[in-house]
Amino acid sequence: MGHSSLSKAASVVGLGRRAVEELPLSEAEPWRLDLDAVERELKQGTEEGVASIVAISAGEVNTGRFAMNGLEEMKRLRDLADKYKAWIHVDGAFGIFARALPDTEEFAKLREVTAGLELADSITVDGHKLLNVPYDTGIFFTRRSSTLHAVFQNPNAVYLTPSGSGPAIPSPLNIGIENSRRFRALPVYAVLLSEGQSGIAEMLARMVRLARGVARALVSDLSTDYELLPDSSAADNTHMIVLFRARDEGLNSVLVKKIQDSGEWYVSGTKWKGQPACRIAVSSWRVNVEEDLEFVKNALATIAKEWKESGK
């Protein structure tokens, strides 16, 4: 399950939306990448003279799950890409931050499924999600910076030629689409400098603990009225996303609106297997696990109680 922006990007660069093909492992795990299918497609593409980009999700946006299951799968994908001369891109929007969690047993599974992402050719990260910096603060990593210069260099603008001596810092003018842009890196630098590795790890850990607390409540205290998606086994390995639905179809159809109308917290509406679902994304640096978990549990319990009492 690639992000919807993949089709948009394919359209923008002229490949066309039909060039994007989903290769889910199964109906039960559509977020997982089917490596056997990848091999077949790459082989066929090579025979037809087609260049391929394999885009994988490190944190699929709807479920929070990961396309790869760990280092061995990434090694296999790297071998396939090298064999068939394909480019591996990781959409690490928020999932890649699992790599920055404390190296403890509590987060071992998340660190396991994100192992090997460094084998990709490029990685994108959204700083405006978990780092809590202003919107549109994207981060791009690549093994081949020369490609950026070859594509984006402004070759004829003599008035933009750097003058004087100094560190050889690539100009954003020559490594991206925008000729003019604001200083997006400053807020990210400020957060990293302020919090440091341990501070960032502790902040991310609180986010994960809150998300897991909500997920566990959905399969225990709140299970009479709500259902954790994709299934109840998701609770203990939850990252930042909690996907769920109300068991009562009537309540489920208005659940997101009821939460939003309270003006106290925000969720997003989505769908799972064609049915309405509710999505909680924990991403605030202000998370207080105990207080926020109690609030969410009480809020959901109250919504279910009031719905039953209304007789709808």
Disulfide bonds with the S-S distance in Angstrom:
none
